[in-house]
Amino acid sequence: MGVILSKASTIAAAVFSAVLLILITEMSTSVIAKLIETYHVKLSYQADLNSKSGLLGRAEEYLNVIFYTPLWLVLPLALLLLLLGVVMARLVNANKFSLHGVYRDRLIRAYLGASNSDRKPNPFTGFDENDNIKMRDLWVREKFHSKLMPVVNIALNLVSGEKLGWHERKAQSFTVTPLHSGSSAMHAGYRSTAGPDGAVYGGPKGISLGSAITVSGAAASPNMGYHSSPLVTFILTLLNVRLGAWLGNPGKAGDHTFYLGYPESSVRPIVDEAFGLTNDTSPYVYLSDGGHFENLGLYEMVLRRCHYIVVSDAGEDPACSFADLGEAVRKIRIDFGIPIEFGPMGIYSRSQIDPSREAGHNCAVGQVRYSVVDGSTAPDGIIVYIKPACYGNEPRDIYEYFKRSETFPHESTADQFFSESQFESYRMLGAHTMERLCPTDAVDFRDFLRKILQDHLRTPESDWPKELRGT
């Protein structure tokens, strides 16, 4: 079915392109024909708009316009349109003049605005400029103390990249943090997020949290990493379905652009976006949903050698095939040489639930084998993988919705208009799952892991990671 849908989208894009080309040709020939009639322009070869076609044997106005319009009329019109396009490209912000700007405003209002207790919204729009904050302000000690550092995962699109080994990926990981922004795939590929105005990444005052999370969730974009398709890329650009954003290259190629919040001219970025020419060697890079490279954010945590990692996988996966986890494990092993090992998962899909056996689990625990690369003395990491599942032991309202909806809790994200019962069922399932996994008497993270292994997974202590045994 997936192959059929993929082919169908490509065919639909091709048909749309053909129809669009016909409409543009029809409109342009009609305009030129009107100019010829109004100003009595003489056509080439002594023809007129009513000349009979030698091929068709009848008069076709649009063919006469195409074949006989003099160059002195066509060229000025083409140059005028080209000049208009170049001027507009200098005046229009390519990031704001797209769905990215609308999406960004709504996310900031919905999430950042909801957590702003001192809002002074515009009475007409409902927006407050103070809802959004700069990434660099998230690490101000007097404001956020010792909170966890946010690492926003984004995809750096490389649809026309030169590395042959990445032609399936067509993207690389890109992160934005309060300290630095960039990608480990590029040599010297990071720029400072914190610093004086005009010397930080992503804008005169640095990239904001709202912009970062908008790009990180920009699923519908012309360039979508390994999901990219040439015809679909062109159509989405043409229709301005562009949730991603163009920012300065954090590498060497962006020495004069990294501090800009959008391209100075939109001509080349839009052309590159439409024809899938995005790379990491141009002055600007195209950034989109982090899931276009790796959907869990696990890649960057392993790169940073995090010892304790909690992954919440809320991707649509009704068969519990763990595709996103598999993709992450594969890329980490290829790029870093670090294997990630899990025992039996024990997380079951709806079709795998069997009343005769023990109920399934809501998580699995694995080990990140840093010692394989960093040496036998390096401590291995521990990963807790959490995935939504229903087994019948949930509160009645959750189980009722589970029985009513055939795909809950893995409904498609194409549904952007959740009902009250739908939203509440997901919210309550998340709360119920974490209540089961997080005992109130856990004293630290190591104790939290032990209680998961002992009480939830019922794993024998002999099979625990060695750093958790005997304590």
N, C-alpha and C positions, 0 to 999 in steps of 0.2 A: 504493500500500500504506500509506503514511504517513497519508493522509486516512482510509482505512478504519479503521486502528488508532485514530486520534484520535476518530472517530465512535463506535467500539466502546467506548472507555473512557467516553465521555459517556453512552452508553446504559446501560452496566453500572452507572455511578454512579446514574443515575435509578432503575433497577430496585432497586438496593440501598437507596436512600432510601425507596422505596415499601414494600419488605418491612420495613425497620426501623421505619417509622411504624406499620405494622400490628402488629408485635410489641410496640411500646411501648403502643399503644392496648389491645391484648389484656391485657398485664400490668397496666396501671393499672386497667382495668375489673374485672379479677379481684380485685385488692386491695380496691377499693371495694365490690364485691359481697360479699366476705368480711366486711367491716366492717358492711355492712347486715344480713347474716344474723346475725352474732354479737351485735350490739347492738340488733337488732330496730328498725332505723331505718325510719320511715314515709316512703315516697316521695311525691313531688308528684302531684297530681291523683288521689289515692286508688289509685294503681297499685301493683303489687308486682313482684317479679323474674320472676313467671310470667305476667304480663299478656300477652295476645295482641296482636301487632302488627297494626294496621289495614292496613298496606301489604303485609306478607308473609303475613298470615293465620295466623301461628303465633307461639308464644312464643319470643323471642330475648332471653336474659338481658343480653347486652352492650348491646343497643339500649335496654332498659329502664334500665340503669345510666346510659347517656349522656343519655337524655331526661328521666328522672324523679328523678335524685339531687338532693336539696335543696341550695341554695347554701350553707347553713350548715355542710354537711359538706365540700363541695368547696373552699370558700375557705380554711378553716383548714389543710387539707392542702397546698394550693398555697402558702400563706404559710410554712408550716413548711419545705417543700422549698426555697423561695426563700431563707429565712433560713439554712438549712443550707449552701446554695450560696455565699452571700455570705461566711459565716464561713470556709468551706474555701478560698475564693478569696484571703482575707487570709493564710491559714496556709501554703498550698502554693505553692512556687516553680514558676512556669509553665515555666521552662527546664529544671529538674531533673526535674519530673514529666512526662517525655516521652522519646522516643528520643534527644533531644539529649544528655541526661545520660549514657546508656549509650554512645552513639557517642563522646562526648568522653573518657570514661574509657578506652575501648579504644584510641583514637588516641594519647592521652598515653602509655599503657603500651607500645604497639607502637613508637612512633617516639622520643618524648622519653625514655622509660625506657630504651630500648636504647642511647641515647647518654650515659646517666648512669653513669659508671664507679664512683661511690661510692653505689650504691643500698643502701637498708636497707628492703626490702619487708616489708609486713605478711605474716606467715606464712599467713594465711587467704585474703586477697584477692590478694596478689601486687603490690599497689599501693604506691608510695612517694610521699608528698606532695611530696617534693623533686624528683620527675620534672618537674613543671610549673614554669615560671618566668614571671615577669611580663614583659610586652612592654617596659616601661621599662628593665628590666635588660639588654636586648639591646644597649643603646647605652652601657653603662658602659665608659669608655675602658680602664680597667685590666683589664677582663675580656675585651673583644672587640676592643680595639685598632682597626685600620682595616678591619675586615671590611665587606662590602657591607651596606647597610641593608636589612632585610627590609620589604617592603610587601605586606601580606596583602590580597588583593582579595576583596571581598564585594559582594553585591547588596542595595541598599536597596529594598525592595518598595514600589511605588506603584500597586497594583492599582486603587485608587479615586482616583488623583491627579487634580488639576484641570487639568493641562497637556494640551490636546487633542493636541498633537504627539507626546506620549509614550504615547498609548493603545495603541500596538502594543508598545512596550517594556515598560510596566508596572513598570519598575525603573530605578534609576540606580546608578552606581558608588559604592562606599563602601570606604574603606581603613582599615586599622589599621597603624600604624607605631610604633616606640619613642618617637616624639616627639609625634605627633598622630593623632587618629582622627576620621573624619567623611566628608563628601561635598562635592564642589565644586558640586553641584546646588543646595545651600541657601545662602542668604545668611548669612555668618558660620557656616558649617556644620561647623566643626572645634572639637574640644576637646583639651586637652593630655592626652597619655598619660603623660608624665613630670612628676613633681611630688610634693608632699606628699600623704599619705594623706587621703582624703576630698575632694580637689579634682581628681581625675583621672578620666578616662572609663572606664566599664565596671565599676565596683565600688569598694568602699571603698579598696582598694589598687591599683586599676587593672585593666584587662583583662589576662588571661594569654595566653601564646602558645598554650596548649592550647585555650582557648576560641575564639581567633581562627581557628586552622586548622580547628576543628570547624565553625564557621559557614561558613567559606570552602568547605568540602566538603559542605555540607548540601544534597545534590541532591534528596532526597525531602522536600518541604515542601508544606504546603497552598498557600502563595503562592510562585510560582516565576517571577516576572517575566513575560516574554512567553509562558511555557509555561502560565500560570494558566488554569484552567477553573472556572467557578462551582460546578458539581456536584462535580467532583473535589476542589476546595478544601474544600467542606463535609464530604465523606466522610473525607478524610485527617485533618481536624481532629477529627472525631467518633471516629475510630479511634486518635487520638493519634500518628499517623505524622508527627511534627513534629521534623525534625532542625535546623531553624533556631532562632533565639533572639530574644527581645524584650530590647532594651536602651534606655536613655534616649536621647532625641532630642539629637543634638549641636548642633542649631540653637537658635534663640531659644525655641522651644516647650519645650525641655528644660532651661531654667535651673534647675529644681528636681528634675530626674530624671537628668541626664547622669551623675552619679556613682554611680548605683544599678546593681547587677549583675542585677536582675530587677524586674518591676513590683511595686509594693506591693500591688496587687489584680489578680487574674487575670481578672476579669469582662470588662472592656472589651477587653483584648488578645485573649482567646479568641474573643469575639464578632466582633471585627474580622477575625481570622484565618479564622474559619469562613465569613464572608460576603464575603470579599475587600474589606474596607474599609480596608486598610492605606494609609497616606500619610506625608508628611513634615511634617505640621502638628500631629500629636498629641504628647503628652508622651513617648510611647514609639514606637520604630520597629521594624519586623520585618525582620531580616537573614537572608539565606540564601546559598546557593552563588553565588560570583562569576560562574559560568557562566550564571546566570539573567539576567545583563546582558551580559557579554562574557567569553568563556571563556579568553582567552589572557593577560590582564593587560596587553595592549599599550596600551589606552586611557590608563591611569594613567601609563605611562612616557612617552607623548607629551605628556600634560598637564604633566609635570615637565621636558619638553624634554631628555630623555636623548639623548645623541649616539650612543652605541653600544648597541644593543638585541639580545639573543639571545632568540628565542622558541622554545620546545620545544612543539610541538603533538602531544599524545598522545591527542587525542579520537578517538572511533570515526568513521572516514571511509574505508570500504572502496573507494569510488569515486574517492577523491582529488579531491573537489570543492572542498576548502579552504573549507568553509562558515564555520568559526569565524574564519578569517582575513578572509574577505569581510565578515562582520558587523562585525569590529573596524575594518577600513578604512572602511566606510560610516559608522559612528557617529563616528569621528574626523574624517572630512571634514565631516559635518553639524554637529558640535558645535564644532570648532576651526577649520574651514576649511583644514586641513592635509592635502594629498594624500599617499598612500604609493604608490610606484610599484615594480613588479617587472617584470623581463623575462620571457622564457620560464621556466616553473617547472622542468620537467625531472624532476619527482617523479611516478612512475607507479604506478598501482594494479595489482593482479594481472592484471586483464583487459587492461591496456594494454602489458604487457611483451611485447616483440617481439625474439626472439633475433637477428634480422637487423640490428638497429640497435644503436647504442651503449647500454650499460647506463645506467639512470637515475641520478639523483642522490639524495642524502639531505638536501639543503638548497637554499635559494635565497637570494639576496641582493637586498635592495631599498633604496630611499632614502626617507627621511622628509623631505618638502620644507617644512622650517620657514621657509625664506626666502620662501615665498609669503605668509605672514602676518607674520613678524617683520622683513621687509625683506631686500633683496638682500645685505646684508653679514652676515646671520645664517647660520652654518654649517648645512648640512643634516645630518640624522642617517642612520645606516646600520643596517639591520636584517638579522640573519641568522635565517632561518626554517628550523627543523629539524623534519623529520617522519619517523616510522619507515616504512621500506620495505624490501622484500626483492627482490633481483634475481638470486640464484643464486651470487653471489660471496662469500657469508657463510660462516663456519665450518659444518662439516657438520651439527652438532647443531641449529643454528638452521634450516638449510635443510630438514632432515628434518622438523622440526615445522611449517615453512611448507608443505610438501607434504601433511602429515597434516591440518592444520587449514585449512579453506576460507576462514576470515576473518582469520587471523593476518597481520600484526600489528595488526588492527583489530577484535578481538573485543569484544563488547558488555560494558559495565561492569555489566550486570545479573548477570553471573557473578561472584559475590563469593567463590568458593571455588576458587582456582587450584590445579591439581595441581603437583607438583614440576617436571615437564618444562615445563609451561606458564609457571610463574614464572621458571624458569631461562632459558627461551628469550627472554622479554622482557628480562630483566636483561642477558643476553649480547648481545642485539641492540643495546641501548643502549650497552653498553661498546664493541662493535665499531664502531658508527656514530661515536662520539666519537673513537675512535682514528684513524679515517680523516680526521676533520675537524680534529683538534688535533695538529699535528706537534710533536715534542718540542723542535725548535730554534726555535720562535716566541719572539721576545724580548718582545713586547708585544701588545696587542690589535690594533693596526693591522697588525702583521706576521701575526697570525693571520688577519685578513681577506684580506690579500694572498695568502696561501698557499691559502686556500679558493678564491679566484677563479682562481688560477693552476693549482693542482694538482688540485682536485676538480671545479670547474665548467668549467675550461679556457676562461675568458672572455678575449678579447683585451684587452690593457692599455688600448687606446683606449676600451673600454666600461666601464672601472672608474670608480667615483666619483673626482672630480678630486683629492680630498685624499689618495688612495692611489697616484696615478700618479707615475712618475719617481723613486721612492725605493726 
